Amino acid sequence: MKAIDLKRLAKRHPFRPFGVRLSNGARYLFNEPRQFGAPEDFHMIFFFGKSEAVRIDTENIVGIFEK
């Protein structure tokens, strides 16, 4: 279910900010499309910050929220 939800949020036009909350308490907010990346099957996603890139396994996502 998470992969389907992430794909829907990431591909909608126009893009609207959304975020994920991880099992370790970390949160990542995708404010613009270039901050988000994923392979076709969305089994993992990537957050691209100003000076960092974070790989996020979808199995560790405990919440998806819209801004």
PDB file of N, CA, C and O in Angstrom:
ATOM      1  N   MET A   1       0.823  -1.204   0.000  1.00  0.00           N
ATOM      2  CA  MET A   1       0.000   0.000   0.000  1.00  0.00           C
ATOM      3  C   MET A   1       0.861   1.260   0.000  1.00  0.00           C
ATOM      4  O   MET A   1       0.529   2.221  -0.694  1.00  0.00           O
ATOM      5  N   LYS A   2       1.945   1.282   0.750  1.00  0.00           N
ATOM      6  CA  LYS A   2       2.777   2.484   0.812  1.00  0.00           C
ATOM      7  C   LYS A   2       3.342   2.853  -0.545  1.00  0.00           C
ATOM      8  O   LYS A   2       3.382   4.029  -0.906  1.00  0.00           O
ATOM      9  N   ALA A   3       3.779   1.853  -1.299  1.00  0.00           N
ATOM     10  CA  ALA A   3       4.359   2.131  -2.614  1.00  0.00           C
ATOM     11  C   ALA A   3       3.325   2.786  -3.524  1.00  0.00           C
ATOM     12  O   ALA A   3       3.643   3.731  -4.245  1.00  0.00           O
ATOM     13  N   ILE A   4       2.107   2.297  -3.495  1.00  0.00           N
ATOM     14  CA  ILE A   4       1.034   2.872  -4.320  1.00  0.00           C
ATOM     15  C   ILE A   4       0.754   4.309  -3.891  1.00  0.00           C
ATOM     16  O   ILE A   4       0.610   5.195  -4.734  1.00  0.00           O
ATOM     17  N   ASP A   5       0.680   4.538  -2.591  1.00  0.00           N
ATOM     18  CA  ASP A   5       0.424   5.890  -2.072  1.00  0.00           C
ATOM     19  C   ASP A   5       1.550   6.849  -2.439  1.00  0.00           C
ATOM     20  O   ASP A   5       1.296   7.981  -2.852  1.00  0.00           O
ATOM     21  N   LEU A   6       2.791   6.397  -2.289  1.00  0.00           N
ATOM     22  CA  LEU A   6       3.937   7.243  -2.629  1.00  0.00           C
ATOM     23  C   LEU A   6       3.951   7.591  -4.108  1.00  0.00           C
ATOM     24  O   LEU A   6       4.214   8.734  -4.482  1.00  0.00           O
ATOM     25  N   LYS A   7       3.669   6.608  -4.943  1.00  0.00           N
ATOM     26  CA  LYS A   7       3.660   6.840  -6.390  1.00  0.00           C
ATOM     27  C   LYS A   7       2.596   7.875  -6.755  1.00  0.00           C
ATOM     28  O   LYS A   7       2.843   8.774  -7.558  1.00  0.00           O
ATOM     29  N   ARG A   8       1.420   7.740  -6.163  1.00  0.00           N
ATOM     30  CA  ARG A   8       0.327   8.683  -6.440  1.00  0.00           C
ATOM     31  C   ARG A   8       0.721  10.105  -6.034  1.00  0.00           C
ATOM     32  O   ARG A   8       0.489  11.052  -6.785  1.00  0.00           O
ATOM     33  N   LEU A   9       1.309  10.254  -4.861  1.00  0.00           N
ATOM     34  CA  LEU A   9       1.702  11.580  -4.385  1.00  0.00           C
ATOM     35  C   LEU A   9       2.842  12.174  -5.204  1.00  0.00           C
ATOM     36  O   LEU A   9       2.831  13.364  -5.516  1.00  0.00           O
ATOM     37  N   ALA A  10       3.812  11.356  -5.548  1.00  0.00           N
ATOM     38  CA  ALA A  10       4.988  11.855  -6.268  1.00  0.00           C
ATOM     39  C   ALA A  10       4.676  12.247  -7.708  1.00  0.00           C
ATOM     40  O   ALA A  10       5.323  13.135  -8.262  1.00  0.00           O
ATOM     41  N   LYS A  11       3.694  11.594  -8.314  1.00  0.00           N
ATOM     42  CA  LYS A  11       3.429  11.821  -9.734  1.00  0.00           C
ATOM     43  C   LYS A  11       2.254  12.759 -10.009  1.00  0.00           C
ATOM     44  O   LYS A  11       1.951  13.028 -11.171  1.00  0.00           O
ATOM     45  N   ARG A  12       1.603  13.250  -8.997  1.00  0.00           N
ATOM     46  CA  ARG A  12       0.443  14.110  -9.261  1.00  0.00           C
ATOM     47  C   ARG A  12       0.888  15.466  -9.802  1.00  0.00           C
ATOM     48  O   ARG A  12       1.961  15.976  -9.480  1.00  0.00           O
ATOM     49  N   HIS A  13       0.019  16.021 -10.633  1.00  0.00           N
ATOM     50  CA  HIS A  13       0.288  17.328 -11.251  1.00  0.00           C
ATOM     51  C   HIS A  13      -0.862  18.258 -10.943  1.00  0.00           C
ATOM     52  O   HIS A  13      -2.014  17.888 -11.168  1.00  0.00           O
ATOM     53  N   PRO A  14      -0.604  19.431 -10.445  1.00  0.00           N
ATOM     54  CA  PRO A  14       0.718  19.928 -10.084  1.00  0.00           C
ATOM     55  C   PRO A  14       1.214  19.239  -8.816  1.00  0.00           C
ATOM     56  O   PRO A  14       0.425  18.723  -8.024  1.00  0.00           O
ATOM     57  N   PHE A  15       2.517  19.238  -8.641  1.00  0.00           N
ATOM     58  CA  PHE A  15       3.127  18.643  -7.455  1.00  0.00           C
ATOM     59  C   PHE A  15       2.692  19.416  -6.219  1.00  0.00           C
ATOM     60  O   PHE A  15       2.665  20.647  -6.221  1.00  0.00           O
ATOM     61  N   ARG A  16       2.353  18.685  -5.167  1.00  0.00           N
ATOM     62  CA  ARG A  16       2.030  19.302  -3.872  1.00  0.00           C
ATOM     63  C   ARG A  16       2.909  18.652  -2.810  1.00  0.00           C
ATOM     64  O   ARG A  16       3.105  17.437  -2.842  1.00  0.00           O
ATOM     65  N   PRO A  17       3.442  19.425  -1.874  1.00  0.00           N
ATOM     66  CA  PRO A  17       4.342  18.883  -0.855  1.00  0.00           C
ATOM     67  C   PRO A  17       3.712  17.746  -0.047  1.00  0.00           C
ATOM     68  O   PRO A  17       2.518  17.756   0.250  1.00  0.00           O
ATOM     69  N   PHE A  18       4.545  16.775   0.296  1.00  0.00           N
ATOM     70  CA  PHE A  18       4.135  15.680   1.164  1.00  0.00           C
ATOM     71  C   PHE A  18       5.361  15.212   1.935  1.00  0.00           C
ATOM     72  O   PHE A  18       6.487  15.598   1.624  1.00  0.00           O
ATOM     73  N   GLY A  19       5.132  14.386   2.934  1.00  0.00           N
ATOM     74  CA  GLY A  19       6.245  13.906   3.737  1.00  0.00           C
ATOM     75  C   GLY A  19       6.039  12.482   4.196  1.00  0.00           C
ATOM     76  O   GLY A  19       4.958  11.911   4.058  1.00  0.00           O
ATOM     77  N   VAL A  20       7.105  11.919   4.749  1.00  0.00           N
ATOM     78  CA  VAL A  20       7.048  10.572   5.309  1.00  0.00           C
ATOM     79  C   VAL A  20       7.631  10.599   6.717  1.00  0.00           C
ATOM     80  O   VAL A  20       8.530  11.382   7.025  1.00  0.00           O
ATOM     81  N   ARG A  21       7.098   9.729   7.556  1.00  0.00           N
ATOM     82  CA  ARG A  21       7.605   9.551   8.913  1.00  0.00           C
ATOM     83  C   ARG A  21       8.111   8.122   9.013  1.00  0.00           C
ATOM     84  O   ARG A  21       7.423   7.185   8.607  1.00  0.00           O
ATOM     85  N   LEU A  22       9.314   7.953   9.553  1.00  0.00           N
ATOM     86  CA  LEU A  22       9.944   6.641   9.622  1.00  0.00           C
ATOM     87  C   LEU A  22       9.818   6.023  11.011  1.00  0.00           C
ATOM     88  O   LEU A  22       9.517   6.710  11.987  1.00  0.00           O
ATOM     89  N   SER A  23      10.049   4.730  11.080  1.00  0.00           N
ATOM     90  CA  SER A  23       9.942   3.999  12.347  1.00  0.00           C
ATOM     91  C   SER A  23      10.927   4.503  13.403  1.00  0.00           C
ATOM     92  O   SER A  23      10.692   4.313  14.597  1.00  0.00           O
ATOM     93  N   ASN A  24      12.014   5.136  12.991  1.00  0.00           N
ATOM     94  CA  ASN A  24      12.987   5.677  13.951  1.00  0.00           C
ATOM     95  C   ASN A  24      12.652   7.110  14.378  1.00  0.00           C
ATOM     96  O   ASN A  24      13.414   7.730  15.120  1.00  0.00           O
ATOM     97  N   GLY A  25      11.517   7.637  13.912  1.00  0.00           N
ATOM     98  CA  GLY A  25      11.086   8.979  14.278  1.00  0.00           C
ATOM     99  C   GLY A  25      11.493  10.066  13.301  1.00  0.00           C
ATOM    100  O   GLY A  25      11.011  11.195  13.398  1.00  0.00           O
ATOM    101  N   ALA A  26      12.370   9.749  12.365  1.00  0.00           N
ATOM    102  CA  ALA A  26      12.802  10.745  11.371  1.00  0.00           C
ATOM    103  C   ALA A  26      11.636  11.106  10.454  1.00  0.00           C
ATOM    104  O   ALA A  26      10.759  10.288  10.178  1.00  0.00           O
ATOM    105  N   ARG A  27      11.654  12.347   9.994  1.00  0.00           N
ATOM    106  CA  ARG A  27      10.633  12.833   9.053  1.00  0.00           C
ATOM    107  C   ARG A  27      11.337  13.502   7.893  1.00  0.00           C
ATOM    108  O   ARG A  27      12.328  14.209   8.073  1.00  0.00           O
ATOM    109  N   TYR A  28      10.818  13.272   6.710  1.00  0.00           N
ATOM    110  CA  TYR A  28      11.359  13.911   5.512  1.00  0.00           C
ATOM    111  C   TYR A  28      10.203  14.561   4.775  1.00  0.00           C
ATOM    112  O   TYR A  28       9.192  13.920   4.488  1.00  0.00           O
ATOM    113  N   LEU A  29      10.364  15.840   4.473  1.00  0.00           N
ATOM    114  CA  LEU A  29       9.338  16.595   3.770  1.00  0.00           C
ATOM    115  C   LEU A  29       9.829  16.894   2.362  1.00  0.00           C
ATOM    116  O   LEU A  29      10.899  17.472   2.173  1.00  0.00           O
ATOM    117  N   PHE A  30       9.042  16.498   1.391  1.00  0.00           N
ATOM    118  CA  PHE A  30       9.352  16.737  -0.015  1.00  0.00           C
ATOM    119  C   PHE A  30       8.576  17.980  -0.452  1.00  0.00           C
ATOM    120  O   PHE A  30       7.388  17.903  -0.768  1.00  0.00           O
ATOM    121  N   ASN A  31       9.258  19.115  -0.465  1.00  0.00           N
ATOM    122  CA  ASN A  31       8.622  20.384  -0.813  1.00  0.00           C
ATOM    123  C   ASN A  31       8.581  20.640  -2.306  1.00  0.00           C
ATOM    124  O   ASN A  31       7.757  21.423  -2.779  1.00  0.00           O
ATOM    125  N   GLU A  32       9.459  19.991  -3.053  1.00  0.00           N
ATOM    126  CA  GLU A  32       9.499  20.159  -4.503  1.00  0.00           C
ATOM    127  C   GLU A  32       9.885  18.836  -5.153  1.00  0.00           C
ATOM    128  O   GLU A  32      10.539  18.005  -4.524  1.00  0.00           O
ATOM    129  N   PRO A  33       9.488  18.634  -6.398  1.00  0.00           N
ATOM    130  CA  PRO A  33       9.715  17.345  -7.064  1.00  0.00           C
ATOM    131  C   PRO A  33      11.171  16.901  -7.094  1.00  0.00           C
ATOM    132  O   PRO A  33      11.444  15.704  -7.009  1.00  0.00           O
ATOM    133  N   ARG A  34      12.095  17.816  -7.209  1.00  0.00           N
ATOM    134  CA  ARG A  34      13.503  17.416  -7.315  1.00  0.00           C
ATOM    135  C   ARG A  34      14.056  16.853  -6.013  1.00  0.00           C
ATOM    136  O   ARG A  34      15.157  16.304  -6.002  1.00  0.00           O
ATOM    137  N   GLN A  35      13.322  16.977  -4.927  1.00  0.00           N
ATOM    138  CA  GLN A  35      13.755  16.394  -3.659  1.00  0.00           C
ATOM    139  C   GLN A  35      13.400  14.912  -3.555  1.00  0.00           C
ATOM    140  O   GLN A  35      13.836  14.239  -2.621  1.00  0.00           O
ATOM    141  N   PHE A  36      12.624  14.404  -4.489  1.00  0.00           N
ATOM    142  CA  PHE A  36      12.122  13.032  -4.439  1.00  0.00           C
ATOM    143  C   PHE A  36      12.687  12.211  -5.587  1.00  0.00           C
ATOM    144  O   PHE A  36      12.812  12.700  -6.709  1.00  0.00           O
ATOM    145  N   GLY A  37      13.025  10.965  -5.299  1.00  0.00           N
ATOM    146  CA  GLY A  37      13.460  10.036  -6.333  1.00  0.00           C
ATOM    147  C   GLY A  37      13.041   8.628  -5.952  1.00  0.00           C
ATOM    148  O   GLY A  37      12.932   8.304  -4.769  1.00  0.00           O
ATOM    149  N   ALA A  38      12.802   7.782  -6.966  1.00  0.00           N
ATOM    150  CA  ALA A  38      12.408   6.398  -6.707  1.00  0.00           C
ATOM    151  C   ALA A  38      12.584   5.567  -7.968  1.00  0.00           C
ATOM    152  O   ALA A  38      12.446   6.080  -9.078  1.00  0.00           O
ATOM    153  N   PRO A  39      12.893   4.265  -7.798  1.00  0.00           N
ATOM    154  CA  PRO A  39      12.880   3.374  -8.956  1.00  0.00           C
ATOM    155  C   PRO A  39      11.423   3.100  -9.350  1.00  0.00           C
ATOM    156  O   PRO A  39      10.502   3.492  -8.633  1.00  0.00           O
ATOM    157  N   GLU A  40      11.219   2.445 -10.461  1.00  0.00           N
ATOM    158  CA  GLU A  40       9.856   2.223 -10.962  1.00  0.00           C
ATOM    159  C   GLU A  40       8.944   1.503  -9.982  1.00  0.00           C
ATOM    160  O   GLU A  40       7.750   1.798  -9.925  1.00  0.00           O
ATOM    161  N   ASP A  41       9.480   0.567  -9.213  1.00  0.00           N
ATOM    162  CA  ASP A  41       8.619  -0.198  -8.303  1.00  0.00           C
ATOM    163  C   ASP A  41       8.439   0.456  -6.927  1.00  0.00           C
ATOM    164  O   ASP A  41       7.706  -0.069  -6.090  1.00  0.00           O
ATOM    165  N   PHE A  42       9.091   1.580  -6.690  1.00  0.00           N
ATOM    166  CA  PHE A  42       8.943   2.350  -5.450  1.00  0.00           C
ATOM    167  C   PHE A  42       9.230   1.515  -4.196  1.00  0.00           C
ATOM    168  O   PHE A  42       8.659   1.797  -3.143  1.00  0.00           O
ATOM    169  N   HIS A  43      10.095   0.495  -4.275  1.00  0.00           N
ATOM    170  CA  HIS A  43      10.422  -0.288  -3.077  1.00  0.00           C
ATOM    171  C   HIS A  43      11.354   0.480  -2.146  1.00  0.00           C
ATOM    172  O   HIS A  43      11.545   0.101  -0.991  1.00  0.00           O
ATOM    173  N   MET A  44      11.926   1.555  -2.658  1.00  0.00           N
ATOM    174  CA  MET A  44      12.704   2.493  -1.854  1.00  0.00           C
ATOM    175  C   MET A  44      12.514   3.865  -2.474  1.00  0.00           C
ATOM    176  O   MET A  44      12.172   3.987  -3.651  1.00  0.00           O
ATOM    177  N   ILE A  45      12.738   4.891  -1.673  1.00  0.00           N
ATOM    178  CA  ILE A  45      12.679   6.250  -2.200  1.00  0.00           C
ATOM    179  C   ILE A  45      13.940   6.980  -1.753  1.00  0.00           C
ATOM    180  O   ILE A  45      14.670   6.513  -0.879  1.00  0.00           O
ATOM    181  N   PHE A  46      14.178   8.122  -2.362  1.00  0.00           N
ATOM    182  CA  PHE A  46      15.338   8.932  -2.020  1.00  0.00           C
ATOM    183  C   PHE A  46      14.896  10.356  -1.731  1.00  0.00           C
ATOM    184  O   PHE A  46      14.065  10.927  -2.437  1.00  0.00           O
ATOM    185  N   PHE A  47      15.475  10.916  -0.673  1.00  0.00           N
ATOM    186  CA  PHE A  47      15.281  12.324  -0.352  1.00  0.00           C
ATOM    187  C   PHE A  47      16.568  13.042  -0.729  1.00  0.00           C
ATOM    188  O   PHE A  47      17.653  12.656  -0.295  1.00  0.00           O
ATOM    189  N   PHE A  48      16.444  14.081  -1.534  1.00  0.00           N
ATOM    190  CA  PHE A  48      17.596  14.883  -1.936  1.00  0.00           C
ATOM    191  C   PHE A  48      17.482  16.260  -1.296  1.00  0.00           C
ATOM    192  O   PHE A  48      16.635  17.067  -1.680  1.00  0.00           O
ATOM    193  N   GLY A  49      18.342  16.518  -0.317  1.00  0.00           N
ATOM    194  CA  GLY A  49      18.397  17.819   0.333  1.00  0.00           C
ATOM    195  C   GLY A  49      19.425  18.701  -0.350  1.00  0.00           C
ATOM    196  O   GLY A  49      19.942  18.352  -1.412  1.00  0.00           O
ATOM    197  N   LYS A  50      19.722  19.838   0.254  1.00  0.00           N
ATOM    198  CA  LYS A  50      20.699  20.767  -0.335  1.00  0.00           C
ATOM    199  C   LYS A  50      22.087  20.162  -0.407  1.00  0.00           C
ATOM    200  O   LYS A  50      22.808  20.384  -1.381  1.00  0.00           O
ATOM    201  N   SER A  51      22.474  19.402   0.604  1.00  0.00           N
ATOM    202  CA  SER A  51      23.818  18.816   0.602  1.00  0.00           C
ATOM    203  C   SER A  51      23.812  17.369   1.081  1.00  0.00           C
ATOM    204  O   SER A  51      24.822  16.864   1.570  1.00  0.00           O
ATOM    205  N   GLU A  52      22.668  16.709   0.939  1.00  0.00           N
ATOM    206  CA  GLU A  52      22.575  15.320   1.368  1.00  0.00           C
ATOM    207  C   GLU A  52      21.619  14.538   0.481  1.00  0.00           C
ATOM    208  O   GLU A  52      20.746  15.106  -0.175  1.00  0.00           O
ATOM    209  N   ALA A  53      21.803  13.242   0.477  1.00  0.00           N
ATOM    210  CA  ALA A  53      20.871  12.328  -0.175  1.00  0.00           C
ATOM    211  C   ALA A  53      20.636  11.185   0.801  1.00  0.00           C
ATOM    212  O   ALA A  53      21.583  10.631   1.359  1.00  0.00           O
ATOM    213  N   VAL A  54      19.374  10.837   1.004  1.00  0.00           N
ATOM    214  CA  VAL A  54      19.024   9.801   1.966  1.00  0.00           C
ATOM    215  C   VAL A  54      18.199   8.735   1.267  1.00  0.00           C
ATOM    216  O   VAL A  54      17.204   9.035   0.606  1.00  0.00           O
ATOM    217  N   ARG A  55      18.628   7.476   1.421  1.00  0.00           N
ATOM    218  CA  ARG A  55      17.853   6.344   0.901  1.00  0.00           C
ATOM    219  C   ARG A  55      16.880   5.913   1.986  1.00  0.00           C
ATOM    220  O   ARG A  55      17.265   5.721   3.140  1.00  0.00           O
ATOM    221  N   ILE A  56      15.622   5.762   1.608  1.00  0.00           N
ATOM    222  CA  ILE A  56      14.584   5.383   2.560  1.00  0.00           C
ATOM    223  C   ILE A  56      13.917   4.107   2.062  1.00  0.00           C
ATOM    224  O   ILE A  56      13.324   4.093   0.984  1.00  0.00           O
ATOM    225  N   ASP A  57      14.014   3.036   2.844  1.00  0.00           N
ATOM    226  CA  ASP A  57      13.312   1.795   2.509  1.00  0.00           C
ATOM    227  C   ASP A  57      11.847   1.968   2.884  1.00  0.00           C
ATOM    228  O   ASP A  57      11.539   2.381   4.002  1.00  0.00           O
ATOM    229  N   THR A  58      10.947   1.659   1.967  1.00  0.00           N
ATOM    230  CA  THR A  58       9.527   1.894   2.228  1.00  0.00           C
ATOM    231  C   THR A  58       9.005   1.060   3.392  1.00  0.00           C
ATOM    232  O   THR A  58       8.003   1.426   4.005  1.00  0.00           O
ATOM    233  N   GLU A  59       9.664  -0.054   3.710  1.00  0.00           N
ATOM    234  CA  GLU A  59       9.222  -0.863   4.853  1.00  0.00           C
ATOM    235  C   GLU A  59       9.415  -0.128   6.180  1.00  0.00           C
ATOM    236  O   GLU A  59       8.812  -0.506   7.184  1.00  0.00           O
ATOM    237  N   ASN A  60      10.240   0.910   6.199  1.00  0.00           N
ATOM    238  CA  ASN A  60      10.470   1.693   7.417  1.00  0.00           C
ATOM    239  C   ASN A  60       9.550   2.902   7.535  1.00  0.00           C
ATOM    240  O   ASN A  60       9.614   3.633   8.523  1.00  0.00           O
ATOM    241  N   ILE A  61       8.700   3.119   6.545  1.00  0.00           N
ATOM    242  CA  ILE A  61       7.764   4.248   6.583  1.00  0.00           C
ATOM    243  C   ILE A  61       6.542   3.853   7.406  1.00  0.00           C
ATOM    244  O   ILE A  61       5.868   2.868   7.105  1.00  0.00           O
ATOM    245  N   VAL A  62       6.267   4.635   8.448  1.00  0.00           N
ATOM    246  CA  VAL A  62       5.101   4.360   9.291  1.00  0.00           C
ATOM    247  C   VAL A  62       3.980   5.371   9.055  1.00  0.00           C
ATOM    248  O   VAL A  62       2.865   5.186   9.544  1.00  0.00           O
ATOM    249  N   GLY A  63       4.266   6.428   8.315  1.00  0.00           N
ATOM    250  CA  GLY A  63       3.244   7.415   8.021  1.00  0.00           C
ATOM    251  C   GLY A  63       3.591   8.246   6.809  1.00  0.00           C
ATOM    252  O   GLY A  63       4.755   8.559   6.557  1.00  0.00           O
ATOM    253  N   ILE A  64       2.561   8.597   6.062  1.00  0.00           N
ATOM    254  CA  ILE A  64       2.695   9.486   4.911  1.00  0.00           C
ATOM    255  C   ILE A  64       1.729  10.632   5.159  1.00  0.00           C
ATOM    256  O   ILE A  64       0.555  10.407   5.454  1.00  0.00           O
ATOM    257  N   PHE A  65       2.214  11.851   5.042  1.00  0.00           N
ATOM    258  CA  PHE A  65       1.347  12.992   5.314  1.00  0.00           C
ATOM    259  C   PHE A  65       1.478  14.027   4.207  1.00  0.00           C
ATOM    260  O   PHE A  65       2.514  14.152   3.555  1.00  0.00           O
ATOM    261  N   GLU A  66       0.395  14.758   4.022  1.00  0.00           N
ATOM    262  CA  GLU A  66       0.391  15.846   3.044  1.00  0.00           C
ATOM    263  C   GLU A  66       0.490  17.150   3.796  1.00  0.00           C
ATOM    264  O   GLU A  66      -0.111  17.321   4.856  1.00  0.00           O
ATOM    265  N   LYS A  67       1.251  18.063   3.238  1.00  0.00           N
ATOM    266  CA  LYS A  67       1.472  19.354   3.886  1.00  0.00           C
ATOM    267  C   LYS A  67       0.268  20.227   3.718  1.00  0.00           C
ATOM    268  O   LYS A  67       0.257  21.362   4.195  1.00  0.00           O
TER     269      LYS A  67
END
